[in-house]
Amino acid sequence: MATKLPAVDVVLVGFGWTAGILGQELSDAGLQVVALERGAFRDTVPDFATTQIQDELRYAVRNELFEEPERETLTFRNSMDQTALPMRHLGSFKPAAGAGGAGVHWNGQNWRFLPTDFLQRTHIEQRYGKGFIPADMTIQDWGVTYDDLEPFYDRFEYLCGISGQAGNINGRIHDGGNPFEGARKRGFPLPPLKRSYGTVLFDKAAKEAGYKPFPCPAANTSQAYKNIYGVQMGECTYCGYCEWFGCGNYSKSSPQTTIFPVLLGKDNFKLRTHASVTKVLLDSTGKRATGVVYVDLQGREYEQPADLVILTAFAQHNVHLLLLSGIGKPYDPRSGNGVVGRNYAYQITSSVDVFVNDIVNPFMGAGALGQAIDEFNGDNFDHGPQKFIGGGYIALWTTGGRPILQHHLPKDAPKWGSGWKKAMADNYLRTVSIATHGSVMSYRDAYLDLDPTYRDVYGNPLLRLTFDFHDNEHRMSKFLTDKAAGIAKAMKPRAMHVKQRDGHYTIVPYQTTHNTGGAIMGTDPRTSVVNRYLQSWDVPNLFVVGSCAFPQNAGYNPTGTVGALAYWAANAIRTQYLKKPGALVSA
Amino acid sequence: MKAKRPRAGTAIALAVAAGGMLAIAPALFAREGSHAEIERGRYLAQAGDCAACHTAEGGQPFAGGRAVPTPFGVIYSTNITPDPSTGIGNWTSDDFYRAMHEGIAPGGEHLYPAFPYPWYTKLTRADVDAIRSYLATLAPVHEQNRPTELPWPFSVREVMSAWNALYFKQGTFQSNPQKSAEWNLGAYLVEGLGHCGACHSPKNFAGAPKRDKAFQGGYGENWYATSLGGDLHDGLGQWSTDDIVQYLKTGVNKRAAAFGPMSEVVHDSTQHLDEKDLHAMAVYLKDLPPHESPANATSASAAGGNTPDADRVARGHGLYIDDCAGCHMENGEGIAGVFPPLKGNNVVQSKDPETVVHVILSGAKTAVTRQDPTGLAMPAFDWKLSNEQVADLVTYLRSAWGNHGDPLDAGKVADTRRTLVAARTQK
């Protein structure tokens, strides 16, 4: 029997970026807020201290900052006729556990989606006709526009202290920035990071090919910064240990370095760690959430009553909790009815290793130190002749030169022994890699539901993922990879290695943790789980925040949009919901 | 030594001229127990940082129970909430004044000078009454006081009468007519409520501050508190009054960041003080003489004693690049307002490098203030650097970028390490 705790105004499930933002904004509004985090508390010191964090084996290989599959994982299959099996080791993606969530270990690649991305179906139909969209492709508009989100993108960027070069301020195109980006009201809070030599080579080659390269927007601080809450950050040292690591000197934006110092000191905010939420409770009408149940490390159950329940866990964990709690109609791929679990999407990546003659010092890197082109993202180019939908950016990142996982050898290099050692010595300082970051559309047969067989440590059914790459994505990715290879060639390398993404999606090699969908936003309760304010259609005092709201995935890293949506939802709660609790959009 | 009657005019005279918070002369309008007097008492209690010692970790504010380590043993702070049986609810205002002014509790029991009555004695009666009026508004907390853990003979409180006779100079602050009103206000705050000398003055074998060397640097709670004198390297000689005000208000300025006990002082006390009062303190501090002549201090041999061994400096430089430069930067200048510079840093160049060794071994956290809520932290290096390495590193820091200071011996690091381990296990 769960111990019933005193009621609070708001309970947040999970304590990463979105919870930090919602917690800060709603406690500022005077509400009593409790956050429940399944993992431990972690902070810059002592957990990410510069004295210990640059340990690739411990963090990047042995996954210290991530969820433990032996406690919680999901099952996976490519198609509905297969039997899904549990992911027993983290592979294709790595959800975080612990305070700060994935905001701790991300690279800091912080983008805005394109205005047309938010009108995915309408825009494609208008430009290319209804017949251009394959029958099984279930893409839809977001219900929110770029212009709606612009002030909230801005707020997230000024929370983080993003380093970058604006390309479009109020419709005026600025040289050196991304000319394809949606109009922003003002420039980035910080100038771009210092260039790596690799990005200089890319910049030159891309310009020769007629493209307009620009420095990627980075949540790595190019200078010291004081953010919108008065929290201070240091200056990036280009140590090259961003992705899979916490930042040791306050120079990568994370909930820890931007929000926690003010949030955790508040009397009306409380964080409980090692609290795994297993269910959202509903009253007898099923239309109102009364709180959540969570389990602590000793297995004791607690009920935390709350007037407002906000799911702020990782994308698929939010969906899992909805399914376990019986909120919203589960999606049925056969009939196409139901919504919870619908439109799961991912991203498709590829790369070209470029073996150059110059020394490029790869170890001097930062997670979002890169130069990109955006000519082939979204609908920035004519898709008519290509006969596919979507796109992505092409970038040369200098994220670091770690010894175990960040080295590249030409295809014909020996795989072991003194030949391998010599190849490594010859190439380590003389290799760069060009990456493509492709969108993935949503499809009728790509979805999340509860597994009929396997259960987690609490005895609940695991989430089941059914997903494969479709022909549209393979063709789009090949198109992007060819363009990347073209730029690589212009760099006049000694050798190249084109790593095309072919065949079925596999859960084993790491690709990206940009999982989206399953609790998508929209304008119609028959095709979306939450309305344009991320409020549940079925249970109006429940909000679901995160990339699970994306109706399909774009060709950019998702964190900027996740942050913008969190501020957007917080604003709707503060300015509309608190004044008149209830559905903000009538179904 | 007889208690002098406080001269009621003192505070009024200084304060009106300076115009700070303390300018609100209580006797003029603040009736006993009036809202104005209580508010003033709250302000003064912050200026005196009463809560810092009189609150145990995780305990009720002002209910006491915090362990205060002294060279003679551990003393526990007492409950000063108005609880009649365990707090000071039954004390009269004369009782309270006597404790503050003479260091004697009701019933004639001597207090230990870990309670800073040698400084509080300088307060005017009106100010002491205001503090008492404020404390009387607190919710009473029933919390028994813990006995001290002092060994004999210090456990006998009567010993303190001898100590008082030798070292305690009782008496309300007397303004210096040669100095400005602002200087006098600053002196009243620094020497009185601020009790800065409790840490920043050297002490004799009996734990009493050496009056002839006031504010020249001293020990407090396993830290060496830097000189507040005008010394160019290890004092405030290079600081402007604005630097001092900013440091006390926010915990950080372009020259330094508060950490250790000073970050608590900033958090609990000085950030709440009126800027004019802080400015007055800065004016007074800037007038303190250096403990050595600036001419001497600019010569390395005079200030540094002997020149460090080149190999040690080279090893220390290597360690600095590996472990420190990421925040404090290769040029030792840090990042303004975020990571403090080590170049020209008075802690690094202190006569006694105890504090810089302490910070390297156990890490530190900057003050959390309303203006700077971050609380940036430096990690501990005790698990990573050997005593020899710390000694080499500190020797490098004290000779790099124009810094001065004696080379450091690994034995000294070992001593500090032992003390810190012992302090940790005591907790």
Interface residues (C-beta under 8 A of the other chain):
Chain A: D43 T44 V45 P46 A49 T50 T51 Q52 A224 K226 Y229 G230 V231 Q232 M233 G234 E235 T237 C239 G248 N249 Y250 P261 V262 G265
Chain B: D323 A325 G326 C327 I335 A336 G337 V338 F339 G363 K365 V368 Q371 D372 P373 T374 G375 L376 A377 M378 P379 A380 F381 W383 K384
